[in-house]
Every structure is written in C-alpha cells, then in structure tokens.
Amino acid sequence: MEPGSNFKRATVASFGYEVPYAEAGSGDAIVFLPGSAGLEMSTAKDELARRFRVIELDPPGWGTTPQLTAEMKQRQLATVLADAIAELGVEQFHLVGTSMGGNNAFWLAGQFPERVKSLTLEGPMLFCRPEDLVNPDDSFIQALRAGAPAPDVSGYPAPPPHPRKPWSTADFFREQMRRRIKMFAKTDYPGTPGALEKLAERWTIPTKLLLGTEDEILNPCYADRFKQVVPSAEVTIIEGATHDIQNTAPEAFIAAFDGI
C-alpha cells in the first residue's frame, strides 16, 4: 500500500496560485519541498507525522499542478512557497528539500532565515559540478526549455521497484517522468551561476545533507562539494539508500530529526 493514507489533501492560495499540499500530524512543523516529480508521500513522512506537523507542498508547475505559461525562477518560486506556508498558519518550521526541491528550499531559507529553524537536504541538486553527477548531460532539459516537444514516455523503460517501495510500478515511474518533463520545460535550473554560492557565504541556518551510497543521480564526491560551499553543514552518508532516502532508508531519514 502506498504511504500517505492519513494525510489530508487541500490547496492554499499564494500570489494567484492554488498550491496543493498534503498534511498530517501536530506539533512542531516540518515542511517538505519535493523533487522534480512533485508532491510524493513516503514511509518516512508517515512516521514523522506521529511526532510533528508534516506538510508537503506541490509547487506551481510541478507535480499535478497546471504547466506554467512562462519560466518561473526558483528564487521566485521560493517566495510563493514561503507565502503559502504562512497562509497555512506556520510562521517557523523545519524545512526539507528533496532533489531539485533542494534549490527551492535553499532559496526559501536564504530569503527568510528568521522562519527556518533547520534545513535538511535529501540528495539535493544544488551546487553540482559535472563530476558530482552520475549523468552530467543536461541537454534534455535545455532542449525542453528551448521549446522541444515533450517526448512520449509511455514505453520508457522502468527500473524494477525497490523492495521498500513496491508501489513504484512501471506506470508509477512513467507518470513521474511525465511530471518531471512538464516541470523541466519551465524551470531555470540550475539558475544564475554563483547566486546560491553567494547566498551560502553568509549561511547561519543549521543544515544537514543526507546522501545515499546507492544514489542514482549524485556521485559520492558530491558530499565534499557540498561541504566546500556550506562548511557548517552536517553530512550523513546513508548506507544502501538510493536518491529516494525517505522510502529506501526511512529509519535513517527519520533519525535526522531526533532532538529537534
């Protein structure tokens, strides 16, 4: 059974967008910003909702939301998300950014540091050099941004489901691919070169990087790169975890929030 059955789904208005979100639990708030496929539930979120108020947002142009008509910079997107969180009555919170959502999370925390108690980054696509990536070729994304038609992914070869994520069938995987393609066409990833590094120069927010040893997207050297840019960050390498740490190593992911 897919996780997230105890989460309520609704939308919140922010700067003219209706931002979908999922929420469960009570107490100190943990806000999740998703990876490129958009809002996705996880085994880890289910467990964290026993102790925290857990919220995950689906940013405009991501996931199941309508495709944007023009490019939205992730710096701007972070402002929309910060306002949506405030509309939900959450003034201060722990923030999590997953994969490409790591950019949104870093921009949000950097622009509103007084609201972010801590930042946890799960395999973030942030500060990446070509050597940090398993496949550094971004020509596919650049072609979409230049107006290339979205490819047909109905026959896209899907990897076998991870033993701890049995619901990730071929249909599930291809739907995620469709969502990613929609988002890639209107993102500014990786954004203005050096802008996030400059933001990191004055970084004071408690920050953790979580990286799996079986990550399909990031090479192990990425951990060193991240520490170079954010020296104060705590880095945790999780044995056996893939890019989706929340589902493939949920216990280790949850442990990152012990004591907060």
LUMDRENRO-346985 format. One record per residue (C-alpha): residue number from 1; residue in one letter; y, x, z negated. Coordinates in steps of 0.001 Angstrom, whole numbers, plus 500000, padded with zeros to 6 digits. Layout:
BEGIN
     k   r       py       px       pz
   NUM   A        Y        X        Z
...
// end
This chain:
BEGIN
     k   r       py       px       pz
     1   M   500000   500000   500000
     2   E   503475   501256   500847
     3   P   505692   502057   497864
     4   G   508885   500153   497097
     5   S   507447   496714   496310
     6   N   509574   496468   493154
     7   F   512816   497354   494914
     8   K   515273   494632   495855
     9   R   516957   494864   499266
    10   A   520549   493845   499954
    11   T   523731   495074   501660
    12   V   527089   496221   500347
    13   A   530366   496218   502287
    14   S   532223   499508   502801
    15   F   535052   500222   505245
    16   G   533945   497389   507521
    17   Y   530241   498342   507488
    18   E   527425   496421   505864
    19   V   525405   499191   504226
    20   P   521783   498283   503430
    21   Y   520321   499545   500202
    22   A   517220   499315   498036
    23   E   517468   499273   494238
    24   A   515206   499135   491195
    25   G   515277   500125   487538
    26   S   518044   500516   484991
    27   G   519842   503248   483092
    28   D   521418   506422   484410
    29   A   521826   506132   488199
    30   I   520114   508320   490812
    31   V   521478   507702   494323
    32   F   519367   508802   497307
    33   L   520689   509560   500787
    34   P   517818   509517   503300
    35   G   516636   511758   506085
    36   S   517119   511087   509773
    37   A   514760   508077   509910
    38   G   516879   506220   507373
    39   L   516009   504393   504193
    40   E   512422   505012   503141
    41   M   510625   504202   499920
    42   S   508417   506725   498151
    43   T   505895   507205   495381
    44   A   508465   509329   493533
    45   K   511166   506633   493686
    46   D   508741   504064   492268
    47   E   508049   506314   489296
    48   L   511678   507331   488733
    49   A   512694   503647   488657
    50   R   510752   503362   485392
    51   R   513410   505546   483733
    52   F   516506   505349   485945
    53   R   518519   503006   488108
    54   V   517365   504183   491537
    55   I   519370   503330   494657
    56   E   518815   504446   498239
    57   L   521374   503701   500942
    58   D   520861   503336   504698
    59   P   523971   504958   506214
    60   P   525773   503352   509178
    61   G   523970   504273   512392
    62   W   520812   505347   510539
    63   G   517516   503581   509878
    64   T   517579   499861   510624
    65   T   521374   499635   510959
    66   P   523034   498982   514354
    67   Q   523724   502015   516501
    68   L   527270   503297   516168
    69   T   529541   502877   519178
    70   A   531071   506334   518688
    71   E   530260   509536   516860
    72   M   530785   509471   513108
    73   K   531230   512805   511423
    74   Q   529052   513314   508384
    75   R   532149   514125   506349
    76   Q   533459   510631   507169
    77   L   530046   509086   506592
    78   A   530012   510575   503094
    79   T   533253   508752   502297
    80   V   531771   505434   503464
    81   L   528727   506027   501264
    82   A   530818   507021   498242
    83   D   532750   503762   498565
    84   A   529519   501769   498910
    85   I   528196   503340   495713
    86   A   531409   502414   493885
    87   E   531090   498841   495197
    88   L   527669   498729   493522
    89   G   529380   499444   490216
    90   V   528215   503051   489958
    91   E   531015   505443   489040
    92   Q   528984   508524   488089
    93   F   525496   509357   489303
    94   H   522895   511968   490092
    95   L   522737   512465   493865
    96   V   519749   513289   496084
    97   G   519988   514312   499739
    98   T   516820   514409   501845
    99   S   516544   516488   505038
   100   M   519541   515591   507262
   101   G   520847   513478   504407
   102   G   521485   516790   502654
   103   N   524631   517193   504762
   104   N   525894   513767   503746
   105   A   525096   514495   500107
   106   F   526849   517871   500126
   107   W   529952   516387   501745
   108   L   529959   513493   499278
   109   A   529550   515737   496235
   110   G   532148   518199   497515
   111   Q   534748   515498   498114
   112   F   534035   513523   494934
   113   P   532795   516132   492428
   114   E   534009   514152   489434
   115   R   531494   511418   490253
   116   V   528387   513540   490881
   117   K   526532   514655   487741
   118   S   523990   516706   489648
   119   L   522835   517297   493216
   120   T   519189   517611   494263
   121   L   518444   518602   497851
   122   E   514975   517926   499269
   123   G   514317   520153   502282
   124   P   517941   519784   503419
   125   M   519146   520535   506938
   126   L   522083   522437   505514
   127   F   523398   525985   506173
   128   C   520418   526543   508504
   129   R   520194   529609   510726
   130   P   517804   529617   513730
   131   E   515345   531775   511798
   132   D   515262   529217   508978
   133   L   513816   526563   511301
   134   V   510218   526209   512466
   135   N   511589   524940   515791
   136   P   515217   526047   516233
   137   D   515668   524325   519611
   138   D   518263   521541   519227
   139   S   518639   520882   522981
   140   F   517031   517466   522488
   141   I   519774   516413   520063
   142   Q   522515   517890   522220
   143   A   521216   516019   525275
   144   L   521312   512712   523387
   145   R   524865   513413   522227
   146   A   525829   514128   525834
   147   G   524602   510683   526890
   148   A   520994   511306   527906
   149   P   518866   508147   527710
   150   A   516614   507729   524698
   151   P   513054   508759   525564
   152   D   510137   506358   525338
   153   V   508220   507295   522173
   154   S   505572   504563   522439
   155   G   502956   507169   523336
   156   Y   504361   510019   521270
   157   P   501503   511966   519660
   158   A   501471   511206   515949
   159   P   500036   513578   513342
   160   P   497262   512245   511095
   161   P   498553   510601   507900
   162   H   498867   512869   504886
   163   P   496250   511977   502236
   164   R   499032   510980   499834
   165   K   500861   508954   502494
   166   P   498157   506792   504110
   167   W   500653   504182   505355
   168   S   502129   506749   507773
   169   T   500158   505465   510754
   170   A   500946   506232   514397
   171   D   503081   503075   514621
   172   F   504965   504024   511432
   173   F   505578   507535   512755
   174   R   506825   506302   516155
   175   E   509183   503802   514545
   176   Q   510657   506659   512532
   177   M   511095   508616   515766
   178   R   512959   505688   517366
   179   R   515309   505538   514390
   180   R   515932   509285   514495
   181   I   516778   509194   518201
   182   K   519312   506426   517615
   183   M   520977   508399   514839
   184   F   520896   511756   516648
   185   A   522903   510301   519529
   186   K   525923   509668   517271
   187   T   525758   512398   514652
   188   D   527920   515524   514537
   189   Y   525102   517588   513029
   190   P   525419   520456   512254
   191   G   529128   519706   512165
   192   T   532001   522183   512148
   193   P   530571   525699   511757
   194   G   531521   527169   508399
   195   A   533068   523996   506966
   196   L   530283   523359   504480
   197   E   530111   527045   503569
   198   K   533803   526944   502668
   199   L   533125   523884   500529
   200   A   530339   525790   498772
   201   E   532695   528659   497837
   202   R   534146   526558   495022
   203   W   530913   524792   494055
   204   T   530501   523832   490369
   205   I   528076   520894   490520
   206   P   524601   521582   489043
   207   T   522425   521864   492164
   208   K   518693   522099   492799
   209   L   516910   522935   496037
   210   L   513347   521628   496438
   211   L   511313   523195   499248
   212   G   507618   522676   500058
   213   T   505331   525513   501076
   214   E   503942   523301   503875
   215   D   507325   522172   505193
   216   E   507003   521421   508916
   217   I   510710   521963   509627
   218   L   512019   524716   507327
   219   N   510624   528229   507037
   220   P   510214   529870   503600
   221   C   513182   532205   504274
   222   Y   515457   529170   504068
   223   A   515343   529375   500264
   224   D   517007   532799   500407
   225   R   519617   531497   502836
   226   F   520485   528599   500534
   227   K   520840   530875   497501
   228   Q   523111   533123   499538
   229   V   525513   530222   500150
   230   V   525121   528463   496768
   231   P   524296   531262   494300
   232   S   524367   528936   491286
   233   A   521627   526690   492704
   234   E   518211   526431   491092
   235   V   515464   526819   493701
   236   T   512000   525306   493225
   237   I   509235   526077   495722
   238   I   506553   523381   495558
   239   E   503043   524455   496455
   240   G   501334   522229   499033
   241   A   504340   519969   499616
   242   T   505469   519064   503129
   243   H   509017   518171   504203
   244   D   508453   514789   502502
   245   I   508107   516097   498946
   246   Q   508647   512647   497421
   247   N   505334   511421   498787
   248   T   503231   514556   499208
   249   A   504068   516119   495822
   250   P   505688   513294   493813
   251   E   504899   514783   490403
   252   A   506821   517962   491209
   253   F   509701   515977   492671
   254   I   509918   513802   489551
   255   A   509845   516873   487313
   256   A   513184   517933   488825
   257   F   514801   515090   486874
   258   D   513313   515887   483478
   259   G   516020   516337   480905
   260   I   518939   514973   482906
// end
